[in-house]
């Protein structure tokens, strides 16, 4: 009996050893080069899950940042940049107030371009500080990473992956100026795939299709000063000409934070994976503070109000208009706001510096969600089946709001032009009219009906790239073609030339035959007539 027990212990110990050795043998090393702001808050979920599965993650970040802080599930490596914390905060967040200012279109355009240039320059200098840091690059090269996980909106990670010859996985919502289309070599017809910032749906009128075709060229200037410096840096490092298309085309897998419940159907390529809603799964019980707010709301329930991680205060006049509207609904409103409280703030409105947005949206007493329409928040609204009042401010937020409004899941308001009454009416509509709740619940059911959770899918593909040292078998041959080969213009030209040649030869042959057959008879007739005269 004792011998048998000892034997079983040895077997179990051996199995445990095999499991442990197998786990660490399969564990990989992930180099993470994130984008600042809410982009990092999204990627953070994937990094945490990779750590939970035994992988080692190293996050590269400038010493001066806003949201990227050291945590226990990754190793953080920092590098110096030529900016102070105040400078960086101003570049990243100091320009958001202009979206609440009622100014002439040209003035807003000029301010937007100036802010974009300043922000682009800050990220460019940050990338230079990373790529030209010889000690850091030497250390990274010696660490033998299996994969680079990066957001290509900040192309520094893509350049670094190419320089270190490490396969890259891109983690993104979109790239402006169709750079993601170029990078994936994916067909993108103007006729039914709406372009970024157009606010078009997939069913466009003639003039909307004209707008859809003209928008990308008009944004090329923006992309010129925002992205071309990274092609220059890549060319200097690799000592050859490198284009943006080559940088983005080198990705093994693209993880898009979207899906076809929110976005419109369009063509995709084999290395494009959609993980929209991956941030919805990690729910926690409410703290005593927020549980008390919810319980005190009674039968009317609560409304959640947040304009995202980058905007937490707004001009006083606009804040007063919003506060006036919120005070006219019976629900308790939890408003993430760090500015000076509006003097007309009603008793039903609670200001908080931070709120567990996804946890609150998942509570059965939540009636509506006031959001800036960032993809993170919109997906949390979809996952939890909460109708939305949307106040888009910039970027893809306008397009996200258009998609939700088209599907009958919410109402869009122009934050500059809306009045207190507009917000009040919109809130009462999405809360009291059954169609909004029914539509968002339908979207929620569609979104959740899938064979694998989005976060698990994202981690699977990162691990896939680590296991196979890339995913070259998924890379379309379109990357190796010139623009005229891709559109078959050389083939069309050749066939056109052959067709014209055949037509020309046929015409000449017919003309020659005609002259031979009928030319003699004509000459004989003329000769006969001349003799009779």
ChimeraX attribute file (.defattr): number of C-alpha atoms within 10 A of each C-alpha:
attribute: neighborCount
match mode: 1-to-1
recipient: residues
	/A:1	6
	/A:2	7
	/A:3	8
	/A:4	9
	/A:5	10
	/A:6	11
	/A:7	12
	/A:8	12
	/A:9	12
	/A:10	12
	/A:11	12
	/A:12	12
	/A:13	12
	/A:14	12
	/A:15	12
	/A:16	12
	/A:17	12
	/A:18	12
	/A:19	12
	/A:20	12
	/A:21	12
	/A:22	11
	/A:23	14
	/A:24	13
	/A:25	10
	/A:26	14
	/A:27	19
	/A:28	23
	/A:29	19
	/A:30	25
	/A:31	27
	/A:32	25
	/A:33	24
	/A:34	26
	/A:35	25
	/A:36	19
	/A:37	16
	/A:38	18
	/A:39	17
	/A:40	17
	/A:41	17
	/A:42	19
	/A:43	22
	/A:44	19
	/A:45	15
	/A:46	20
	/A:47	23
	/A:48	16
	/A:49	16
	/A:50	26
	/A:51	18
	/A:52	11
	/A:53	15
	/A:54	15
	/A:55	21
	/A:56	18
	/A:57	23
	/A:58	21
	/A:59	22
	/A:60	18
	/A:61	24
	/A:62	20
	/A:63	17
	/A:64	20
	/A:65	17
	/A:66	16
	/A:67	15
	/A:68	21
	/A:69	10
	/A:70	12
	/A:71	9
	/A:72	8
	/A:73	17
	/A:74	20
	/A:75	14
	/A:76	16
	/A:77	13
	/A:78	13
	/A:79	15
	/A:80	14
	/A:81	19
	/A:82	12
	/A:83	16
	/A:84	13
	/A:85	12
	/A:86	12
	/A:87	13
	/A:88	19
	/A:89	15
	/A:90	15
	/A:91	20
	/A:92	22
	/A:93	15
	/A:94	15
	/A:95	16
	/A:96	20
	/A:97	12
	/A:98	16
	/A:99	17
	/A:100	16
	/A:101	14
	/A:102	12
	/A:103	12
	/A:104	8
	/A:105	9
	/A:106	9
	/A:107	11
	/A:108	15
	/A:109	12
	/A:110	11
	/A:111	15
	/A:112	17
	/A:113	13
	/A:114	13
	/A:115	20
	/A:116	18
	/A:117	16
	/A:118	16
	/A:119	18
	/A:120	21
	/A:121	16
	/A:122	18
	/A:123	23
	/A:124	22
	/A:125	14
	/A:126	21
	/A:127	25
	/A:128	15
	/A:129	16
	/A:130	23
	/A:131	18
	/A:132	12
	/A:133	13
	/A:134	11
	/A:135	10
	/A:136	15
	/A:137	16
	/A:138	11
	/A:139	10
	/A:140	15
	/A:141	14
	/A:142	10
	/A:143	11
	/A:144	14
	/A:145	21
	/A:146	23
	/A:147	26
	/A:148	30
	/A:149	29
	/A:150	27
	/A:151	27
	/A:152	26
	/A:153	23
	/A:154	21
	/A:155	27
	/A:156	29
	/A:157	27
	/A:158	28
	/A:159	28
	/A:160	24
	/A:161	24
	/A:162	21
	/A:163	16
	/A:164	17
	/A:165	14
	/A:166	22
	/A:167	25
	/A:168	32
	/A:169	30
	/A:170	24
	/A:171	25
	/A:172	22
	/A:173	21
	/A:174	19
	/A:175	17
	/A:176	19
	/A:177	20
	/A:178	18
	/A:179	20
	/A:180	20
	/A:181	18
	/A:182	19
	/A:183	19
	/A:184	26
	/A:185	21
	/A:186	18
	/A:187	13
	/A:188	16
	/A:189	13
	/A:190	17
	/A:191	16
	/A:192	17
	/A:193	21
	/A:194	25
	/A:195	24
	/A:196	22
	/A:197	18
	/A:198	19
	/A:199	18
	/A:200	21
	/A:201	18
	/A:202	18
	/A:203	13
	/A:204	17
	/A:205	12
	/A:206	10
	/A:207	9
	/A:208	18
	/A:209	20
	/A:210	13
	/A:211	17
	/A:212	23
	/A:213	17
	/A:214	14
	/A:215	15
	/A:216	18
	/A:217	11
	/A:218	11
	/A:219	15
	/A:220	14
	/A:221	11
	/A:222	16
	/A:223	16
	/A:224	11
	/A:225	15
	/A:226	21
	/A:227	19
	/A:228	15
	/A:229	20
	/A:230	23
	/A:231	20
	/A:232	15
	/A:233	20
	/A:234	24
	/A:235	16
	/A:236	12
	/A:237	17
	/A:238	13
	/A:239	9
	/A:240	10
	/A:241	12
	/A:242	18
	/A:243	15
	/A:244	19
	/A:245	17
	/A:246	17
	/A:247	21
	/A:248	24
	/A:249	22
	/A:250	22
	/A:251	27
	/A:252	25
	/A:253	28
	/A:254	27
	/A:255	24
	/A:256	17
	/A:257	23
	/A:258	21
	/A:259	17
	/A:260	12
	/A:261	20
	/A:262	20
	/A:263	17
	/A:264	14
	/A:265	12
	/A:266	14
	/A:267	9
	/A:268	15
	/A:269	14
	/A:270	13
	/A:271	19
	/A:272	16
	/A:273	20
	/A:274	19
	/A:275	21
	/A:276	26
	/A:277	25
	/A:278	24
	/A:279	23
	/A:280	21
	/A:281	15
	/A:282	10
	/A:283	13
	/A:284	11
	/A:285	11
	/A:286	15
	/A:287	10
	/A:288	9
	/A:289	8
	/A:290	17
	/A:291	13
	/A:292	11
	/A:293	17
	/A:294	23
	/A:295	12
	/A:296	13
	/A:297	18
	/A:298	13
	/A:299	10
	/A:300	16
	/A:301	20
	/A:302	28
	/A:303	28
	/A:304	22
	/A:305	23
	/A:306	21
	/A:307	22
	/A:308	16
	/A:309	13
	/A:310	14
	/A:311	17
	/A:312	17
	/A:313	16
	/A:314	20
	/A:315	14
	/A:316	14
	/A:317	11
	/A:318	18
	/A:319	20
	/A:320	18
	/A:321	18
	/A:322	22
	/A:323	23
	/A:324	21
	/A:325	20
	/A:326	26
	/A:327	18
	/A:328	16
	/A:329	18
	/A:330	16
	/A:331	23
	/A:332	25
	/A:333	28
	/A:334	24
	/A:335	22
	/A:336	23
	/A:337	21
	/A:338	14
	/A:339	14
	/A:340	11
	/A:341	15
	/A:342	17
	/A:343	11
	/A:344	13
	/A:345	19
	/A:346	16
	/A:347	10
	/A:348	18
	/A:349	19
	/A:350	15
	/A:351	16
	/A:352	14
	/A:353	10
	/A:354	14
	/A:355	18
	/A:356	14
	/A:357	19
	/A:358	21
	/A:359	19
	/A:360	24
	/A:361	24
	/A:362	18
	/A:363	17
	/A:364	13
	/A:365	18
	/A:366	24
	/A:367	23
	/A:368	27
	/A:369	29
	/A:370	25
	/A:371	22
	/A:372	27
	/A:373	29
	/A:374	24
	/A:375	22
	/A:376	22
	/A:377	24
	/A:378	23
	/A:379	25
	/A:380	24
	/A:381	29
	/A:382	28
	/A:383	25
	/A:384	22
	/A:385	26
	/A:386	31
	/A:387	30
	/A:388	35
	/A:389	27
	/A:390	29
	/A:391	23
	/A:392	23
	/A:393	20
	/A:394	15
	/A:395	12
	/A:396	20
	/A:397	22
	/A:398	23
	/A:399	24
	/A:400	23
	/A:401	29
	/A:402	22
	/A:403	21
	/A:404	26
	/A:405	17
	/A:406	12
	/A:407	16
	/A:408	19
	/A:409	26
	/A:410	28
	/A:411	22
	/A:412	21
	/A:413	17
	/A:414	15
	/A:415	19
	/A:416	14
	/A:417	9
	/A:418	14
	/A:419	17
	/A:420	17
	/A:421	15
	/A:422	14
	/A:423	26
	/A:424	17
	/A:425	15
	/A:426	20
	/A:427	26
	/A:428	14
	/A:429	17
	/A:430	23
	/A:431	24
	/A:432	12
	/A:433	11
	/A:434	10
	/A:435	16
	/A:436	24
	/A:437	22
	/A:438	16
	/A:439	20
	/A:440	24
	/A:441	20
	/A:442	16
	/A:443	23
	/A:444	20
	/A:445	16
	/A:446	14
	/A:447	18
	/A:448	15
	/A:449	10
	/A:450	9
	/A:451	7
	/A:452	9
	/A:453	16
	/A:454	23
	/A:455	20
	/A:456	14
	/A:457	17
	/A:458	26
	/A:459	16
	/A:460	13
	/A:461	19
	/A:462	27
	/A:463	22
	/A:464	14
	/A:465	20
	/A:466	24
	/A:467	15
	/A:468	11
	/A:469	15
	/A:470	23
	/A:471	19
	/A:472	15
	/A:473	10
	/A:474	13
	/A:475	19
	/A:476	15
	/A:477	10
	/A:478	15
	/A:479	18
	/A:480	12
	/A:481	11
	/A:482	10
	/A:483	12
	/A:484	11
	/A:485	13
	/A:486	14
	/A:487	12
	/A:488	13
	/A:489	12
	/A:490	13
	/A:491	12
	/A:492	13
	/A:493	11
	/A:494	12
	/A:495	12
	/A:496	12
	/A:497	12
	/A:498	12
	/A:499	12
	/A:500	12
	/A:501	12
	/A:502	12
	/A:503	12
	/A:504	12
	/A:505	12
	/A:506	12
	/A:507	12
	/A:508	12
	/A:509	12
	/A:510	12
	/A:511	12
	/A:512	12
	/A:513	12
	/A:514	11
	/A:515	13
	/A:516	11
	/A:517	11
	/A:518	10
	/A:519	12
	/A:520	11
	/A:521	12
	/A:522	12
	/A:523	11
	/A:524	11
	/A:525	10
	/A:526	11
	/A:527	11
	/A:528	11
	/A:529	10
	/A:530	9
	/A:531	7
	/A:532	6
	/A:533	5
